[in-house]
Amino acid sequence: MNKNKYFGTDGIRGTVNSGNITGEKFFKFGLASGTYFKNQKKNRQIAIIAKDTRLSGYTLEPALVSGLVSGGMNVFTLGPLPTNGLAMLTKSMKANMGIMITASHNPFYDNGLKLFGPDGMKLSDKIEKRIEKLIDAKNTKQLTNPRLLGRVKRLEDGNEKYIAILKKNFPKSFNLKGIKIVLDCANGACYKAAPKLLKDLGAKVSTIGIDPNGLNINYKCGSTHPWKIQYEVKKTKAHVGISFDGDADRVIMCDENGKIIDGDQIIAMLAKRWKTKNILKGGVVGTLMSNYGLERFLKKEKINFIRSKVGDRYVKEKMKKMNFNLGGEQSGHIILGKFATTGDGLLVALEVLFSLRKNKKASKLLNVFKPLPQVLENIVVKDKRIVDKSECKIAIKKANKLMGNKGRILVRKSGTEPKIRIMAESNDKSLITKCIKLIKKKIK
């Protein structure tokens, strides 16, 4: 269980102008995180900041910058850029730290931040706790001498730098001529980079969600609304549909028939291909939410599979510990350890397209295993601790007993939203319904 005061499973997140998502708090976040990383590496003292396209970015970014500069950090702002673009540039620019202002797949009225260390990695729980202590400490000790205040500069070429890094991961001869793609950028962080890169590679691209207005990020588009690419792929007779979320760290796809391809299917395809090409190292890390069908498939292919807690940073931590180079989540957060330190929807899409370009059909390439029927229910609650109460624990125990060896049940608190998530897997759909109903009744 995550007991951090500010950080959830994926950074800090919430509704704008309330709780932790205010200008006042972001000043403190900037000052505290800047102080921590400045003390780790004193020679450069550089922080870089990117964001998605939310209107609130105009409020929160200056507050964050002010906190960093007040602590003596020099800041480069990059504007809208995918999360892994920020992670990659943090590493390549040899910055002390990187901060992504985003609430990922959440609606426009939420925002937050994700922190990255100089290695482009998300922070461990241990480092987050140290930063939290600094957030709650008196600011006066962290404020720097007026002569040592940081400076701020806007860099306009962040997307170009990110695209150049992505291209380096593939042969110079790699092109997508003859491939027709429907692309949904969720009116989010990749609205510039994704269409430009795919068109540069020669693909014919039909775009959705590339007109952000500050309020339409993830609104009836992107990876949480994949029906958009399904409809357009069938309508335009495209080869494949690609859909990102607000900060483009996750990807959901659909084949030429409009069938949705989730993260588990993409991981299965990549694992099999990487094993054949001798690229796969160690095995695959999934999460508690990964479909049991994926586990069975990898076992059949003699590929090691282990599960981590939900959240791509936990996947990455487990990958690092086990020395695996492929991992991810059903939601489309996939980490290609050979190329990246965090989830990157655009990089994953390129890796899939690299396999697809040789006149293969997406339906053949990406429907790798038969998933076990899985139902996910999200229950909005006032207090997530309700699942720790004895009556809820008894209901969960009863549901597990009812399910027996016919499937799997997982009940967990969302790390980013006021929700309890119930997941049930089984070939017996009526059993799934019965088990979820039993738990849901007690939570409600």
DRENDO-1510 file (C-alpha; in Angstrom, 1 decimal, always signed):
<recs>
REC; n; res; u; v; w
REC; 1; MET; +0.0; +0.0; +0.0 .
REC; 2; ASN; +1.3; +3.5; -0.9 .
REC; 3; LYS; +1.5; +5.6; +2.3 .
REC; 4; ASN; +3.0; +8.7; +0.8 .
REC; 5; LYS; +1.3; +12.0; +1.7 .
REC; 6; TYR; +1.5; +13.6; -1.8 .
REC; 7; PHE; +2.7; +11.0; -4.3 .
REC; 8; GLY; +0.4; +8.3; -5.6 .
REC; 9; THR; +1.3; +5.4; -7.9 .
REC; 10; ASP; +2.2; +7.8; -10.7 .
REC; 11; GLY; +3.3; +11.1; -9.3 .
REC; 12; ILE; +1.0; +13.7; -7.8 .
REC; 13; ARG; -2.5; +14.1; -9.3 .
REC; 14; GLY; -5.8; +15.8; -8.5 .
REC; 15; THR; -8.4; +18.4; -9.3 .
REC; 16; VAL; -7.0; +21.8; -10.2 .
REC; 17; ASN; -7.3; +24.7; -7.6 .
REC; 18; SER; -8.0; +22.2; -4.8 .
REC; 19; GLY; -6.0; +20.0; -2.5 .
REC; 20; ASN; -2.4; +19.6; -3.8 .
REC; 21; ILE; -3.0; +21.0; -7.2 .
REC; 22; THR; -2.6; +24.7; -6.6 .
REC; 23; GLY; +0.0; +27.3; -7.4 .
REC; 24; GLU; +1.0; +27.5; -3.8 .
REC; 25; LYS; +1.6; +23.8; -3.5 .
REC; 26; PHE; +3.4; +23.6; -6.9 .
REC; 27; PHE; +5.8; +26.3; -5.7 .
REC; 28; LYS; +6.6; +24.1; -2.7 .
REC; 29; PHE; +6.9; +21.0; -4.9 .
REC; 30; GLY; +9.4; +22.9; -7.1 .
REC; 31; LEU; +11.4; +24.2; -4.2 .
REC; 32; ALA; +11.5; +20.8; -2.4 .
REC; 33; SER; +12.4; +18.6; -5.4 .
REC; 34; GLY; +14.9; +21.2; -6.7 .
REC; 35; THR; +16.6; +21.2; -3.2 .
REC; 36; TYR; +16.8; +17.4; -3.1 .
REC; 37; PHE; +18.3; +17.0; -6.6 .
REC; 38; LYS; +20.6; +20.1; -6.3 .
REC; 39; ASN; +22.2; +18.4; -3.3 .
REC; 40; GLN; +22.8; +15.2; -5.3 .
REC; 41; LYS; +24.8; +16.8; -8.1 .
REC; 42; LYS; +26.0; +20.3; -7.4 .
REC; 43; ASN; +27.9; +21.1; -10.6 .
REC; 44; ARG; +25.1; +21.8; -13.1 .
REC; 45; GLN; +21.8; +22.5; -11.2 .
REC; 46; ILE; +19.5; +22.1; -14.1 .
REC; 47; ALA; +15.8; +21.1; -14.2 .
REC; 48; ILE; +13.8; +20.6; -17.3 .
REC; 49; ILE; +10.0; +20.9; -17.5 .
REC; 50; ALA; +7.5; +19.7; -20.1 .
REC; 51; LYS; +3.7; +19.5; -19.9 .
REC; 52; ASP; +0.6; +18.3; -21.7 .
REC; 53; THR; -2.0; +20.6; -23.1 .
REC; 54; ARG; -4.3; +21.4; -20.1 .
REC; 55; LEU; -5.3; +25.0; -19.6 .
REC; 56; SER; -4.1; +24.7; -16.0 .
REC; 57; GLY; -0.5; +24.3; -17.2 .
REC; 58; TYR; -0.4; +28.0; -17.6 .
REC; 59; THR; -1.1; +28.4; -13.8 .
REC; 60; LEU; +1.0; +25.5; -12.5 .
REC; 61; GLU; +4.1; +25.7; -14.6 .
REC; 62; PRO; +5.1; +29.3; -13.5 .
REC; 63; ALA; +4.5; +28.3; -9.8 .
REC; 64; LEU; +6.7; +25.2; -10.3 .
REC; 65; VAL; +9.4; +27.3; -12.1 .
REC; 66; SER; +9.3; +29.9; -9.3 .
REC; 67; GLY; +9.9; +27.2; -6.7 .
REC; 68; LEU; +12.8; +25.7; -8.6 .
REC; 69; VAL; +14.5; +29.1; -9.3 .
REC; 70; SER; +14.0; +30.2; -5.7 .
REC; 71; GLY; +16.0; +27.2; -4.6 .
REC; 72; GLY; +18.8; +27.9; -7.1 .
REC; 73; MET; +17.9; +25.6; -10.0 .
REC; 74; ASN; +18.3; +26.7; -13.6 .
REC; 75; VAL; +15.2; +25.7; -15.6 .
REC; 76; PHE; +14.6; +24.9; -19.2 .
REC; 77; THR; +10.9; +24.7; -20.2 .
REC; 78; LEU; +10.0; +22.6; -23.3 .
REC; 79; GLY; +6.2; +23.2; -23.7 .
REC; 80; PRO; +3.9; +20.3; -24.8 .
REC; 81; LEU; +6.0; +17.0; -25.1 .
REC; 82; PRO; +5.2; +13.3; -24.4 .
REC; 83; THR; +6.3; +12.1; -20.9 .
REC; 84; ASN; +9.0; +9.8; -22.2 .
REC; 85; GLY; +10.3; +12.7; -24.4 .
REC; 86; LEU; +10.9; +14.6; -21.1 .
REC; 87; ALA; +12.6; +11.5; -19.6 .
REC; 88; MET; +14.8; +11.0; -22.6 .
REC; 89; LEU; +15.9; +14.7; -22.7 .
REC; 90; THR; +16.5; +14.8; -18.9 .
REC; 91; LYS; +19.1; +12.1; -19.5 .
REC; 92; SER; +20.5; +13.4; -22.8 .
REC; 93; MET; +20.8; +17.0; -21.5 .
REC; 94; LYS; +22.5; +15.7; -18.3 .
REC; 95; ALA; +19.9; +17.6; -16.2 .
REC; 96; ASN; +19.6; +17.0; -12.4 .
REC; 97; MET; +15.9; +16.3; -12.8 .
REC; 98; GLY; +12.9; +16.4; -15.1 .
REC; 99; ILE; +9.3; +17.3; -14.3 .
REC; 100; MET; +6.3; +16.5; -16.4 .
REC; 101; ILE; +3.1; +18.5; -15.7 .
REC; 102; THR; +0.3; +16.2; -16.6 .
REC; 103; ALA; -2.7; +14.2; -15.3 .
REC; 104; SER; -2.2; +11.6; -18.0 .
REC; 105; HIS; -5.5; +10.1; -19.1 .
REC; 106; ASN; -7.6; +12.1; -16.6 .
REC; 107; PRO; -10.0; +14.9; -17.7 .
REC; 108; PHE; -8.8; +18.5; -18.3 .
REC; 109; TYR; -9.9; +19.7; -14.8 .
REC; 110; ASP; -7.3; +17.4; -13.2 .
REC; 111; ASN; -3.5; +18.0; -13.3 .
REC; 112; GLY; -0.4; +16.9; -11.6 .
REC; 113; LEU; +3.3; +16.1; -12.0 .
REC; 114; LYS; +5.6; +13.2; -12.6 .
REC; 115; LEU; +9.2; +13.5; -11.4 .
REC; 116; PHE; +12.3; +12.0; -13.1 .
REC; 117; GLY; +15.9; +11.7; -11.8 .
REC; 118; PRO; +19.0; +12.4; -13.8 .
REC; 119; ASP; +18.9; +8.8; -15.2 .
REC; 120; GLY; +15.4; +9.5; -16.8 .
REC; 121; MET; +13.8; +7.1; -14.3 .
REC; 122; LYS; +10.7; +7.7; -12.2 .
REC; 123; LEU; +11.5; +8.1; -8.5 .
REC; 124; SER; +11.5; +5.3; -5.9 .
REC; 125; ASP; +9.2; +5.5; -2.9 .
REC; 126; LYS; +12.3; +6.2; -0.8 .
REC; 127; ILE; +13.2; +9.3; -2.7 .
REC; 128; GLU; +9.6; +10.5; -2.9 .
REC; 129; LYS; +9.4; +10.2; +1.0 .
REC; 130; ARG; +12.6; +12.4; +1.3 .
REC; 131; ILE; +11.1; +15.0; -1.1 .
REC; 132; GLU; +7.8; +14.9; +0.9 .
REC; 133; LYS; +9.8; +15.8; +4.1 .
REC; 134; LEU; +11.2; +18.8; +2.3 .
REC; 135; ILE; +7.8; +19.9; +1.0 .
REC; 136; ASP; +6.5; +20.0; +4.6 .
REC; 137; ALA; +9.7; +21.6; +6.0 .
REC; 138; LYS; +10.0; +25.4; +6.5 .
REC; 139; ASN; +10.8; +27.0; +3.2 .
REC; 140; THR; +13.3; +29.5; +4.6 .
REC; 141; LYS; +16.1; +26.9; +4.8 .
REC; 142; GLN; +15.7; +25.9; +1.1 .
REC; 143; LEU; +15.5; +29.4; -0.3 .
REC; 144; THR; +18.8; +30.4; -1.9 .
REC; 145; ASN; +20.9; +33.6; -1.6 .
REC; 146; PRO; +19.5; +36.3; -4.1 .
REC; 147; ARG; +22.8; +36.2; -6.0 .
REC; 148; LEU; +22.4; +32.4; -6.6 .
REC; 149; LEU; +18.8; +32.4; -7.9 .
REC; 150; GLY; +18.3; +30.2; -11.0 .
REC; 151; ARG; +17.6; +31.4; -14.5 .
REC; 152; VAL; +14.8; +30.3; -16.9 .
REC; 153; LYS; +15.0; +29.6; -20.6 .
REC; 154; ARG; +12.4; +28.3; -23.1 .
REC; 155; LEU; +13.6; +25.6; -25.6 .
REC; 156; GLU; +11.5; +25.5; -28.7 .
REC; 157; ASP; +13.0; +22.3; -30.2 .
REC; 158; GLY; +12.1; +19.7; -27.6 .
REC; 159; ASN; +9.8; +17.7; -30.0 .
REC; 160; GLU; +12.5; +17.7; -32.7 .
REC; 161; LYS; +15.1; +16.4; -30.2 .
REC; 162; TYR; +12.7; +13.7; -29.0 .
REC; 163; ILE; +11.9; +12.6; -32.6 .
REC; 164; ALA; +15.6; +12.4; -33.4 .
REC; 165; ILE; +16.2; +10.1; -30.4 .
REC; 166; LEU; +13.3; +7.8; -31.4 .
REC; 167; LYS; +14.6; +7.6; -35.0 .
REC; 168; LYS; +18.1; +6.5; -33.8 .
REC; 169; ASN; +16.5; +3.3; -32.4 .
REC; 170; PHE; +15.7; +2.0; -35.9 .
REC; 171; PRO; +17.7; +1.4; -39.1 .
REC; 172; LYS; +18.1; +4.4; -41.4 .
REC; 173; SER; +16.2; +2.4; -44.1 .
REC; 174; PHE; +13.1; +2.1; -41.9 .
REC; 175; ASN; +10.1; +3.7; -43.6 .
REC; 176; LEU; +6.3; +3.3; -43.5 .
REC; 177; LYS; +5.6; +3.9; -47.2 .
REC; 178; GLY; +2.3; +2.2; -48.2 .
REC; 179; ILE; +1.1; +2.0; -44.6 .
REC; 180; LYS; -2.2; +3.8; -43.9 .
REC; 181; ILE; -2.6; +4.8; -40.2 .
REC; 182; VAL; -5.4; +6.3; -38.2 .
REC; 183; LEU; -3.8; +8.3; -35.3 .
REC; 184; ASP; -5.6; +9.7; -32.2 .
REC; 185; CYS; -3.4; +12.0; -30.1 .
REC; 186; ALA; -6.1; +12.7; -27.5 .
REC; 187; ASN; -5.6; +16.5; -28.0 .
REC; 188; GLY; -2.6; +15.9; -25.7 .
REC; 189; ALA; +1.1; +16.1; -25.4 .
REC; 190; CYS; +2.0; +14.2; -28.6 .
REC; 191; TYR; -0.2; +16.3; -31.0 .
REC; 192; LYS; +2.9; +17.7; -32.7 .
REC; 193; ALA; +5.5; +14.8; -32.4 .
REC; 194; ALA; +3.4; +11.8; -33.4 .
REC; 195; PRO; +1.9; +13.0; -36.8 .
REC; 196; LYS; +5.2; +14.6; -37.8 .
REC; 197; LEU; +7.3; +11.5; -37.1 .
REC; 198; LEU; +4.9; +9.0; -38.8 .
REC; 199; LYS; +4.6; +11.3; -41.9 .
REC; 200; ASP; +8.4; +11.8; -42.0 .
REC; 201; LEU; +8.6; +8.0; -42.2 .
REC; 202; GLY; +6.3; +8.0; -45.2 .
REC; 203; ALA; +3.0; +6.8; -43.7 .
REC; 204; LYS; -0.3; +8.1; -44.9 .
REC; 205; VAL; -1.8; +9.4; -41.7 .
REC; 206; SER; -5.4; +10.3; -40.8 .
REC; 207; THR; -5.5; +12.3; -37.6 .
REC; 208; ILE; -7.9; +12.7; -34.6 .
REC; 209; GLY; -7.3; +14.8; -31.5 .
REC; 210; ILE; -4.6; +17.2; -32.8 .
REC; 211; ASP; -6.4; +20.4; -32.0 .
REC; 212; PRO; -5.9; +21.0; -28.2 .
REC; 213; ASN; -7.8; +24.0; -26.7 .
REC; 214; GLY; -6.8; +23.4; -23.1 .
REC; 215; LEU; -10.2; +21.8; -22.3 .
REC; 216; ASN; -10.5; +18.9; -24.7 .
REC; 217; ILE; -7.6; +16.7; -23.7 .
REC; 218; ASN; -8.9; +13.1; -23.5 .
REC; 219; TYR; -12.4; +14.3; -24.1 .
REC; 220; LYS; -14.2; +11.6; -26.1 .
REC; 221; CYS; -10.8; +10.7; -27.8 .
REC; 222; GLY; -7.5; +9.0; -27.0 .
REC; 223; SER; -6.8; +5.6; -25.5 .
REC; 224; THR; -9.7; +5.8; -23.1 .
REC; 225; HIS; -12.1; +6.2; -26.0 .
REC; 226; PRO; -10.7; +3.7; -28.6 .
REC; 227; TRP; -14.0; +3.6; -30.5 .
REC; 228; LYS; -12.8; +6.6; -32.4 .
REC; 229; ILE; -9.9; +4.7; -34.1 .
REC; 230; GLN; -12.1; +1.7; -34.6 .
REC; 231; TYR; -14.7; +3.7; -36.6 .
REC; 232; GLU; -12.1; +5.6; -38.6 .
REC; 233; VAL; -10.0; +2.6; -39.5 .
REC; 234; LYS; -13.0; +0.8; -40.9 .
REC; 235; LYS; -14.2; +3.9; -42.6 .
REC; 236; THR; -10.9; +4.8; -44.3 .
REC; 237; LYS; -9.8; +1.1; -44.8 .
REC; 238; ALA; -6.5; +1.8; -42.9 .
REC; 239; HIS; -4.0; -0.9; -42.0 .
REC; 240; VAL; -3.9; +0.0; -38.2 .
REC; 241; GLY; -5.3; +2.5; -35.7 .
REC; 242; ILE; -3.1; +4.0; -32.9 .
REC; 243; SER; -4.5; +5.9; -29.9 .
REC; 244; PHE; -2.5; +7.7; -27.2 .
REC; 245; ASP; -3.5; +9.2; -23.8 .
REC; 246; GLY; -3.0; +12.8; -22.7 .
REC; 247; ASP; +0.8; +12.5; -22.0 .
REC; 248; ALA; +1.4; +9.7; -24.6 .
REC; 249; ASP; +3.0; +7.3; -22.2 .
REC; 250; ARG; +0.4; +4.6; -23.1 .
REC; 251; VAL; -0.9; +3.3; -26.4 .
REC; 252; ILE; -4.0; +1.3; -27.5 .
REC; 253; MET; -4.3; +0.0; -31.0 .
REC; 254; CYS; -6.8; -1.6; -33.3 .
REC; 255; ASP; -6.3; -3.9; -36.3 .
REC; 256; GLU; -7.6; -3.4; -39.9 .
REC; 257; ASN; -11.0; -4.9; -38.8 .
REC; 258; GLY; -11.4; -2.4; -36.0 .
REC; 259; LYS; -10.7; -5.0; -33.2 .
REC; 260; ILE; -9.0; -3.4; -30.2 .
REC; 261; ILE; -5.5; -4.4; -29.3 .
REC; 262; ASP; -4.6; -3.7; -25.7 .
REC; 263; GLY; -1.3; -3.6; -23.9 .
REC; 264; ASP; -1.2; -7.3; -23.1 .
REC; 265; GLN; -1.5; -8.3; -26.8 .
REC; 266; ILE; +1.2; -5.9; -27.8 .
REC; 267; ILE; +3.5; -7.2; -25.0 .
REC; 268; ALA; +2.8; -10.8; -26.2 .
REC; 269; MET; +3.7; -9.9; -29.8 .
REC; 270; LEU; +6.9; -8.1; -28.8 .
REC; 271; ALA; +8.0; -10.8; -26.4 .
REC; 272; LYS; +7.7; -13.5; -29.1 .
REC; 273; ARG; +9.4; -11.4; -31.7 .
REC; 274; TRP; +12.2; -10.2; -29.4 .
REC; 275; LYS; +12.8; -13.8; -28.3 .
REC; 276; THR; +13.1; -14.9; -32.0 .
REC; 277; LYS; +15.5; -12.0; -32.7 .
REC; 278; ASN; +17.5; -12.7; -29.5 .
REC; 279; ILE; +16.6; -9.2; -28.2 .
REC; 280; LEU; +14.6; -10.4; -25.2 .
REC; 281; LYS; +16.5; -10.2; -22.0 .
REC; 282; GLY; +15.4; -12.3; -19.0 .
REC; 283; GLY; +11.7; -12.2; -19.6 .
REC; 284; VAL; +8.5; -10.1; -19.2 .
REC; 285; VAL; +7.2; -8.1; -16.2 .
REC; 286; GLY; +3.4; -7.6; -16.1 .
REC; 287; THR; +1.2; -6.4; -13.3 .
REC; 288; LEU; -1.5; -7.8; -11.0 .
REC; 289; MET; -3.9; -6.6; -13.8 .
REC; 290; SER; -2.3; -8.5; -16.7 .
REC; 291; ASN; -4.6; -11.0; -18.3 .
REC; 292; TYR; -4.1; -14.6; -17.2 .
REC; 293; GLY; -4.2; -15.5; -20.9 .
REC; 294; LEU; -0.9; -13.5; -21.4 .
REC; 295; GLU; +0.7; -15.5; -18.6 .
REC; 296; ARG; -0.4; -18.8; -20.1 .
REC; 297; PHE; +0.9; -17.7; -23.6 .
REC; 298; LEU; +4.3; -16.7; -22.3 .
REC; 299; LYS; +4.6; -20.0; -20.3 .
REC; 300; LYS; +3.9; -21.9; -23.5 .
REC; 301; GLU; +6.5; -19.9; -25.3 .
REC; 302; LYS; +9.0; -20.6; -22.5 .
REC; 303; ILE; +9.3; -16.9; -21.6 .
REC; 304; ASN; +9.7; -16.0; -17.9 .
REC; 305; PHE; +6.8; -13.9; -16.6 .
REC; 306; ILE; +6.5; -12.1; -13.3 .
REC; 307; ARG; +3.9; -9.6; -11.9 .
REC; 308; SER; +4.5; -6.3; -10.1 .
REC; 309; LYS; +2.2; -3.9; -8.4 .
REC; 310; VAL; +0.1; -1.8; -10.7 .
REC; 311; GLY; +1.9; +1.3; -12.1 .
REC; 312; ASP; +4.6; +1.5; -14.7 .
REC; 313; ARG; +7.2; +2.7; -12.2 .
REC; 314; TYR; +6.7; -0.5; -10.3 .
REC; 315; VAL; +7.1; -2.5; -13.6 .
REC; 316; LYS; +10.3; -0.6; -14.3 .
REC; 317; GLU; +11.7; -1.2; -10.8 .
REC; 318; LYS; +11.0; -5.0; -11.1 .
REC; 319; MET; +12.5; -5.0; -14.6 .
REC; 320; LYS; +15.7; -3.4; -13.2 .
REC; 321; LYS; +15.8; -5.8; -10.3 .
REC; 322; MET; +15.3; -8.9; -12.5 .
REC; 323; ASN; +17.4; -7.5; -15.4 .
REC; 324; PHE; +14.4; -7.9; -17.8 .
REC; 325; ASN; +14.0; -5.6; -20.8 .
REC; 326; LEU; +10.3; -5.8; -21.5 .
REC; 327; GLY; +7.3; -5.0; -19.3 .
REC; 328; GLY; +4.1; -3.2; -19.1 .
REC; 329; GLU; +0.4; -3.0; -18.4 .
REC; 330; GLN; -2.8; -3.9; -20.1 .
REC; 331; SER; -3.8; -0.2; -20.2 .
REC; 332; GLY; -1.0; +0.3; -22.8 .
REC; 333; HIS; +1.9; +1.5; -20.5 .
REC; 334; ILE; +4.7; -0.5; -22.1 .
REC; 335; ILE; +8.4; -0.2; -21.3 .
REC; 336; LEU; +10.9; -1.2; -23.9 .
REC; 337; GLY; +13.9; -1.4; -21.6 .
REC; 338; LYS; +16.2; -1.7; -24.6 .
REC; 339; PHE; +15.3; +1.9; -25.6 .
REC; 340; ALA; +13.5; +3.7; -22.8 .
REC; 341; THR; +13.2; +4.2; -19.0 .
REC; 342; THR; +9.5; +4.7; -18.9 .
REC; 343; GLY; +6.3; +4.0; -20.9 .
REC; 344; ASP; +6.3; +5.6; -24.4 .
REC; 345; GLY; +3.3; +5.1; -26.6 .
REC; 346; LEU; +4.9; +6.5; -29.7 .
REC; 347; LEU; +8.0; +4.3; -29.3 .
REC; 348; VAL; +5.9; +1.2; -28.8 .
REC; 349; ALA; +3.8; +2.1; -31.8 .
REC; 350; LEU; +7.0; +2.4; -33.9 .
REC; 351; GLU; +8.2; -1.0; -32.7 .
REC; 352; VAL; +4.9; -2.5; -33.7 .
REC; 353; LEU; +4.9; -0.7; -37.1 .
REC; 354; PHE; +8.4; -1.9; -37.7 .
REC; 355; SER; +7.0; -5.5; -37.7 .
REC; 356; LEU; +3.9; -4.5; -39.6 .
REC; 357; ARG; +5.6; -2.8; -42.5 .
REC; 358; LYS; +6.4; -6.1; -44.4 .
REC; 359; ASN; +2.9; -6.4; -45.8 .
REC; 360; LYS; +1.6; -8.2; -42.7 .
REC; 361; LYS; -1.9; -7.7; -41.5 .
REC; 362; ALA; -2.4; -6.2; -38.0 .
REC; 363; SER; -5.1; -8.8; -37.2 .
REC; 364; LYS; -2.5; -11.5; -37.8 .
REC; 365; LEU; +0.4; -9.8; -36.1 .
REC; 366; LEU; -1.4; -8.5; -33.0 .
REC; 367; ASN; -4.0; -11.1; -32.0 .
REC; 368; VAL; -1.4; -13.4; -30.3 .
REC; 369; PHE; -3.3; -15.1; -27.5 .
REC; 370; LYS; -6.9; -15.8; -26.4 .
REC; 371; PRO; -7.5; -13.6; -23.3 .
REC; 372; LEU; -9.5; -14.9; -20.4 .
REC; 373; PRO; -12.8; -12.8; -20.2 .
REC; 374; GLN; -12.0; -10.0; -17.8 .
REC; 375; VAL; -14.4; -7.4; -16.2 .
REC; 376; LEU; -13.2; -4.2; -14.6 .
REC; 377; GLU; -15.5; -2.1; -12.4 .
REC; 378; ASN; -14.5; +1.3; -11.0 .
REC; 379; ILE; -16.4; +2.5; -8.0 .
REC; 380; VAL; -16.2; +6.2; -7.0 .
REC; 381; VAL; -15.8; +6.5; -3.3 .
REC; 382; LYS; -15.3; +9.3; -0.8 .
REC; 383; ASP; -12.7; +7.4; +1.2 .
REC; 384; LYS; -10.6; +4.7; -0.5 .
REC; 385; ARG; -9.8; +3.2; +3.0 .
REC; 386; ILE; -13.3; +1.6; +2.9 .
REC; 387; VAL; -11.8; -1.5; +1.4 .
REC; 388; ASP; -9.7; -2.0; +4.6 .
REC; 389; LYS; -12.8; -2.3; +6.7 .
REC; 390; SER; -13.7; -5.8; +8.0 .
REC; 391; GLU; -17.0; -6.1; +6.2 .
REC; 392; CYS; -15.3; -5.4; +2.9 .
REC; 393; LYS; -12.5; -7.8; +3.6 .
REC; 394; ILE; -15.1; -10.5; +4.5 .
REC; 395; ALA; -17.0; -9.8; +1.2 .
REC; 396; ILE; -13.7; -10.1; -0.8 .
REC; 397; LYS; -12.8; -13.3; +0.9 .
REC; 398; LYS; -16.3; -14.8; +0.1 .
REC; 399; ALA; -16.0; -13.7; -3.5 .
REC; 400; ASN; -12.5; -15.4; -3.8 .
REC; 401; LYS; -13.9; -18.6; -2.3 .
REC; 402; LEU; -16.8; -18.5; -4.7 .
REC; 403; MET; -14.4; -18.0; -7.7 .
REC; 404; GLY; -12.2; -20.9; -6.5 .
REC; 405; ASN; -9.9; -22.1; -9.2 .
REC; 406; LYS; -12.1; -20.9; -12.0 .
REC; 407; GLY; -10.5; -17.5; -12.2 .
REC; 408; ARG; -9.0; -14.5; -10.4 .
REC; 409; ILE; -10.3; -11.5; -8.4 .
REC; 410; LEU; -8.3; -8.4; -7.6 .
REC; 411; VAL; -9.6; -5.4; -5.5 .
REC; 412; ARG; -7.4; -2.4; -5.2 .
REC; 413; LYS; -7.4; +1.3; -4.5 .
REC; 414; SER; -6.7; +3.6; -7.5 .
REC; 415; GLY; -3.4; +5.4; -7.0 .
REC; 416; THR; -4.5; +8.4; -9.0 .
REC; 417; GLU; -8.3; +8.8; -8.6 .
REC; 418; PRO; -10.9; +8.5; -5.7 .
REC; 419; LYS; -11.9; +5.0; -6.9 .
REC; 420; ILE; -11.9; +1.4; -5.9 .
REC; 421; ARG; -11.1; -0.9; -8.8 .
REC; 422; ILE; -12.5; -4.5; -9.0 .
REC; 423; MET; -11.2; -6.9; -11.6 .
REC; 424; ALA; -12.5; -10.4; -12.1 .
REC; 425; GLU; -11.3; -13.0; -14.7 .
REC; 426; SER; -13.0; -16.2; -15.6 .
REC; 427; ASN; -14.5; -18.1; -18.5 .
REC; 428; ASP; -17.7; -18.2; -16.4 .
REC; 429; LYS; -19.3; -14.8; -17.0 .
REC; 430; SER; -22.2; -15.3; -14.6 .
REC; 431; LEU; -19.6; -16.1; -11.8 .
REC; 432; ILE; -17.8; -12.9; -12.6 .
REC; 433; THR; -21.0; -10.9; -12.2 .
REC; 434; LYS; -21.9; -12.7; -9.0 .
REC; 435; CYS; -18.5; -12.0; -7.4 .
REC; 436; ILE; -18.3; -8.4; -8.4 .
REC; 437; LYS; -21.8; -7.8; -7.2 .
REC; 438; LEU; -20.9; -9.3; -3.8 .
REC; 439; ILE; -17.9; -6.9; -3.3 .
REC; 440; LYS; -19.6; -3.9; -4.9 .
REC; 441; LYS; -22.6; -4.1; -2.5 .
REC; 442; LYS; -20.3; -3.8; +0.6 .
REC; 443; ILE; -18.2; -1.0; -0.9 .
REC; 444; LYS; -21.2; +1.0; -1.8 .
</recs>
